[in-house]
Structure formats: C-alpha cells, structure tokens
Amino acid sequence: MPAPIPPALPLRGGVAASAVGLPAGPWTTWLDFFAERFAHVPREDWLARLRDGEVCDAAGRPLRPDAPYRAHGKAWYYRSLPAEPRVPFEAAILHRDDHLLVADKPHFLAVTPGGRHLHETLLARLRRETGLADLQPLHRIDRETAGLVLFSLRRQDRDAYHALFRERLVEKDYEAIAPLRPGLALPLVRESRIVQGTPFFRQCEVEGEPNASTRLALVARAGGWGRYRLAPRTGQRHQLRVHMAALGIPIRGDAFYPVVRRGPDEDDDHAQPLQLLARGIAFTDPVTGQRRRFESQRRLAPLDGAPA
C-alpha cells in the first residue's frame, strides 16, 4: 500500500506527493541525494524544486538544497511533467456511497499516475471532481482498456476489499472484438505462464506452471469479426491481450500484441482504441454484506453488420 501522506502536504491537481526512502550513503546535501537518486532529472531542476519548497520531510517542512542530508525515514516530493496532453474522453461515476466508488473509465486514460501520465489519470481526475483526497483504486486495468474500476474511500476498508481480489472472490467479465479463427473450438479455457517479455512493456507466455487462466466464449459474429466474452480467473498484466494473441485472435486495435505497432511513449491513435472493455464486476461487499453487480455503460465498436 502507498505510504501515508503527511497531512501538511495537500494534493496538487488531484496528485499526491510521492515518497522516497532515505538510505545511508555518501551524499553531503539534499541536492546531492536527489540529483543522484533521480539522475534522469537534471540537477538544475532539483535545485529549483528544492528552492521552491517542493521537497519536504515527513512533517511537511521544506528541505533546503544545501542543508545536510539525513539518512533514514522518508522524504516527499511532487512529480512534474514538462507537458502532459489532455486525454479527450471523460470517465463516469456509476456508484458512490460512504466507502465505495465505481468509475467507468474511457480508453487511453491511465488509472494511476506513472510515466508520461500524471494529472491526466483516472485517480487524479476523480480526486479533483469529488474532493476525496484519500481515494484509492482497489485494482487496475490497462490504460488502453475501457470499463469498470473500483475505488475505496476509506483507508480502514481497504484490506477487506483487497482480500476479495487476492482470494479471487470477485467475478469479472470483459468483452473484446477480435477476428474469427476457423477451427477454434469455443468456449475454452486458456491457461499459461505469463512473465515480462521484451521489450519491457510487453508480456509473454513461457513454459512452466500456469499463473494465468481465462475463459473465452464467442457471443456474436459478423464480417470476419467476433464479439468475445472473457472471464479472467487470475489477474496477470496484459493477460487477456496475451491470451487472445496466443490463440491467433488478437484484439482489434492492440498496439502491443502480437507485434508492436506503437510503443508506450508514442502518441495514441484515438481513432483506433483497443477493443477491450471491462464490462461487469460482481462480489459480496465485505463492508455491507450486500451482493454487488456493476455494469459498464460503454460499448465497443459494432461488428460489421451486427448490433453493438
């Protein structure tokens, strides 16, 4: 879980301060430490950020660039990006009560800040919209995938919700548009071992004990394309995309599988979203004991000659 944010450090544009551990080392000043720890950021930038009070200790006190470095504990800093284009699609809040929020995410919007995406993320947008500084996602879906994401409003509830996912007590179903493959007998269950591949942003199947399981069924067909219902039993990164590609039916619009057509640092093609939707999620709420079922209001592209 993320480290608790010091009360003296407010959100900035819906984005919380980030924590960094302070190991023992040869650094004389705070500037020396940050310039070496985050070498991809120019030393001049760290000097400016420290001078502007954007790096603080656990009490929220600014760390001066020439002050002596102190090991142990944590320091806090605000990430910044030189330019972050707006994702021109909006999320919808489908449900909100005292402890749970359900969002319907569009394609191209990351769930949490990371890499090239900071303020243009689902978490940052929802924090700005709701004013809920302690809002946290209970699970993730790919930036390229649309659909349902659950958020916890209260820190004291999170262990119970996380246990649902950890113990596989959450029923998730996805929908995808992909080619038809003659001779592929469906429904089927695909099981394999998925690990990080090459390049780093791709996953791949390897020999070994399976760690990923997906049930696939074909629910409609038209013009050489099929609408598939996918039920993941595990939650490996890119699991559905890897399994569909491995079966010879890669998801329409997939820029990573079976070959890389566009890397994660290249501009998105908003006219060709990945045709993958986190459509439904069901579970017994550990806080209220209620049976919950949520459905995305989004729809994938229609099949040629078939209804959406």
C-alpha positions in Angstrom: 0.0 0.0 0.0 1.2 3.6 -0.6 2.9 5.3 2.4 0.6 7.6 4.3 0.9 11.2 3.0 1.9 13.7 5.7 -1.2 15.9 6.5 0.8 19.0 5.7 1.2 18.0 2.1 -2.0 18.6 0.2 -2.9 17.2 -3.2 -1.8 19.2 -6.2 -4.2 18.9 -9.1 -5.5 15.7 -7.7 -2.0 14.2 -7.4 -0.4 13.3 -4.1 3.2 13.8 -3.1 5.5 10.8 -3.7 7.7 9.2 -1.1 11.3 8.3 -1.4 13.3 6.3 1.2 16.4 7.8 2.6 19.2 5.2 2.7 22.7 5.7 4.3 25.2 6.9 1.7 27.8 9.4 0.7 25.6 12.4 0.0 26.5 15.6 1.7 23.4 17.7 0.9 19.8 17.1 -0.1 20.6 18.3 -3.6 23.4 15.7 -3.9 21.0 12.9 -2.9 18.1 13.8 -5.2 20.4 14.6 -8.2 21.9 11.1 -7.9 18.8 9.2 -6.8 16.8 10.6 -9.8 19.6 11.0 -12.3 17.2 11.3 -15.2 16.1 14.7 -13.8 18.7 17.5 -14.4 20.4 18.7 -11.3 19.3 22.2 -12.1 15.7 21.0 -11.9 16.2 19.5 -8.4 17.9 22.7 -7.3 14.8 24.7 -8.4 12.3 22.3 -6.8 14.2 22.3 -3.5 14.4 26.1 -3.5 10.7 26.3 -4.3 9.8 24.1 -1.3 8.5 21.2 -3.4 10.5 18.6 -1.4 9.7 18.1 2.2 10.3 15.9 5.2 7.6 13.8 6.9 6.4 16.8 8.9 5.9 18.8 5.7 8.9 21.0 6.3 10.8 22.1 3.1 14.2 20.6 2.6 16.8 23.2 1.6 19.2 22.2 -1.2 22.3 23.0 0.7 21.1 21.5 4.1 22.9 18.4 5.3 21.5 15.1 4.1 19.9 12.9 6.8 19.5 9.2 6.3 16.6 7.0 7.3 12.9 7.7 7.1 11.2 9.3 4.0 11.2 12.5 2.1 8.3 13.7 0.0 8.2 15.4 -3.4 5.8 16.4 -6.1 6.3 14.9 -9.5 6.1 17.2 -12.5 5.9 16.8 -16.3 7.1 19.4 -18.8 3.9 18.9 -20.9 1.0 16.5 -20.5 -1.6 16.4 -23.3 -5.2 16.1 -22.2 -7.0 12.8 -22.8 -10.1 14.0 -24.7 -12.5 11.4 -23.1 -14.4 11.5 -19.8 -15.0 9.0 -17.1 -18.3 8.5 -15.4 -19.1 7.7 -11.8 -21.6 4.9 -11.7 -21.9 4.4 -8.0 -20.7 6.2 -4.8 -21.6 5.5 -1.2 -19.7 6.0 2.1 -16.9 3.5 1.3 -17.0 2.5 -2.4 -16.9 4.4 -5.7 -17.3 2.7 -9.1 -15.9 4.6 -12.2 -16.5 3.8 -15.9 -13.1 4.6 -17.5 -12.6 5.6 -21.1 -9.9 4.2 -23.4 -6.5 5.9 -23.2 -6.8 7.1 -19.6 -4.4 5.6 -17.1 -5.8 4.6 -13.7 -3.0 6.0 -11.6 -0.1 8.4 -12.2 3.1 7.0 -13.7 5.4 7.6 -16.6 4.1 10.2 -19.0 0.7 10.4 -17.2 0.2 12.4 -14.0 -2.8 14.8 -13.9 -4.4 13.1 -16.9 -5.2 9.9 -14.9 -8.5 8.5 -13.6 -7.4 8.8 -10.0 -6.3 12.4 -10.3 -9.5 13.4 -12.2 -11.7 11.7 -9.6 -9.9 13.3 -6.7 -10.4 16.7 -8.3 -14.0 16.1 -9.1 -15.0 14.6 -5.7 -12.6 16.3 -3.4 -11.8 12.9 -1.9 -8.1 13.1 -1.1 -7.9 9.6 0.3 -9.5 7.9 -2.7 -7.5 4.8 -3.9 -8.1 2.2 -6.6 -8.7 -1.3 -5.4 -7.5 -2.8 -8.7 -6.2 -1.7 -12.1 -7.0 -2.1 -15.8 -4.7 -1.2 -18.7 -4.6 2.4 -19.8 -5.8 1.2 -23.3 -8.7 -0.7 -21.8 -12.1 0.9 -21.0 -14.5 0.0 -18.3 -15.1 -0.5 -14.6 -12.6 0.4 -11.8 -13.4 0.2 -8.1 -12.1 2.7 -5.6 -12.1 2.7 -1.8 -13.0 5.9 0.0 -11.8 4.8 3.5 -8.4 3.5 4.4 -9.9 1.2 7.1 -11.9 -0.8 4.5 -9.1 -1.5 2.0 -7.7 -4.7 3.5 -11.1 -6.3 3.3 -11.6 -5.3 -0.4 -8.1 -6.3 -1.3 -8.7 -9.7 0.2 -11.6 -10.2 -2.2 -9.2 -9.8 -5.2 -6.4 -11.7 -3.6 -8.7 -14.7 -2.8 -10.4 -14.5 -6.3 -13.8 -13.8 -4.9 -14.5 -11.1 -7.5 -16.2 -12.1 -10.7 -15.0 -10.1 -13.7 -16.2 -10.3 -17.2 -14.7 -8.5 -20.2 -15.8 -8.1 -23.8 -13.5 -7.9 -26.8 -13.7 -7.6 -30.6 -11.2 -9.9 -32.4 -11.0 -11.9 -35.7 -12.8 -15.2 -36.2 -10.5 -18.1 -36.4 -11.8 -21.2 -38.3 -11.4 -24.4 -36.4 -11.0 -22.8 -33.0 -13.4 -24.6 -30.7 -15.1 -22.3 -28.2 -15.8 -21.9 -25.4 -12.4 -22.8 -24.0 -10.1 -22.1 -21.0 -6.7 -20.8 -21.8 -4.1 -21.4 -19.1 -0.4 -20.5 -19.3 2.5 -18.9 -17.5 2.8 -15.2 -18.3 6.0 -13.2 -17.5 7.6 -9.9 -18.5 8.8 -10.1 -22.1 10.9 -8.0 -24.5 10.6 -5.0 -24.9 9.8 -4.3 -21.2 6.3 -3.2 -21.8 5.2 -6.5 -23.2 4.3 -9.8 -21.5 4.8 -13.2 -23.0 3.9 -16.9 -22.4 6.7 -19.3 -21.3 6.9 -22.9 -20.2 6.2 -23.6 -16.6 3.4 -23.8 -14.1 0.4 -21.7 -15.2 -0.2 -18.4 -13.4 -2.9 -17.1 -15.7 -6.3 -18.5 -16.6 -9.0 -17.1 -18.9 -12.3 -18.5 -20.0 -13.3 -17.4 -23.6 -16.6 -17.6 -25.4 -17.9 -16.3 -28.7 -21.2 -14.4 -28.4 -21.6 -12.8 -31.9 -20.0 -12.8 -35.3 -20.2 -10.8 -38.5 -18.0 -9.9 -41.4 -15.0 -12.0 -40.2 -15.1 -10.5 -36.7 -16.3 -11.9 -33.4 -17.5 -10.4 -30.2 -15.9 -12.5 -27.3 -16.8 -12.7 -23.7 -13.7 -13.1 -21.5 -13.7 -14.2 -17.8 -10.2 -13.9 -16.3 -9.7 -16.2 -13.3 -6.4 -14.5 -12.5 -5.0 -11.0 -12.9 -1.7 -11.1 -14.7 -0.6 -7.9 -16.5 -2.0 -7.9 -20.1 -3.4 -11.3 -19.5 -6.4 -11.1 -21.9 -4.4 -9.5 -24.6 -1.6 -12.1 -24.4 -4.1 -15.0 -24.3 -6.1 -13.7 -27.3 -3.0 -13.1 -29.4 -1.6 -16.6 -28.5 -4.9 -18.1 -29.7 -4.5 -16.4 -33.1 -7.3 -13.9 -32.4 -5.5 -10.7 -31.3 -7.9 -7.9 -30.1 -8.7 -5.3 -32.6 -6.6 -2.1 -32.1 -4.0 -3.8 -29.9 -0.7 -1.9 -30.4 1.4 -4.4 -28.5 0.2 -7.8 -29.5 1.0 -9.9 -31.4 3.6 -7.3 -32.7 4.4 -3.8 -31.5 2.8 -1.3 -33.8 3.1 1.7 -31.4 5.2 1.9 -28.2 4.1 3.4 -24.9 6.0 6.6 -25.5 4.4 7.3 -28.8 1.2 9.3 -29.3 -2.1 7.4 -29.1 -4.3 7.0 -32.2 -7.7 8.0 -30.7 -9.5 6.7 -33.8 -8.4 3.1 -33.1 -8.9 2.3 -29.4 -8.2 -1.2 -28.2 -11.5 -3.1 -28.4 -11.4 -4.4 -24.9 -14.0 -3.5 -22.2 -14.1 -4.3 -18.5 -17.8 -4.8 -18.8 -19.0 -6.3 -15.5 -17.9 -7.0 -11.9 -19.7 -8.8 -9.1 -18.8 -9.6 -5.5 -20.2 -9.7 -2.0 -19.3 -6.4 -0.3 -17.2 -7.2 2.7 -18.3 -3.9 4.5 -22.1 -4.1 4.0 -22.6 -7.8 3.2 -24.6 -6.9 0.1 -24.3 -8.7 -3.2 -22.9 -6.1 -5.7 -23.1 -6.2 -9.5 -22.0 -3.3 -11.7 -22.1 -3.0 -15.5 -20.2 -0.6 -17.7 -22.3 1.8 -19.8 -19.7 1.8 -22.5 -19.9 -0.1 -25.8 -17.2 -1.4 -28.1 -17.4 -0.8 -31.9 -20.1 -2.7 -33.7 -19.3 -5.8 -35.7 -19.8 -5.4 -39.4 -23.5 -5.9 -39.9 -24.1 -6.9 -36.2 -25.5 -4.9 -33.3 -23.2 -3.3 -30.8 
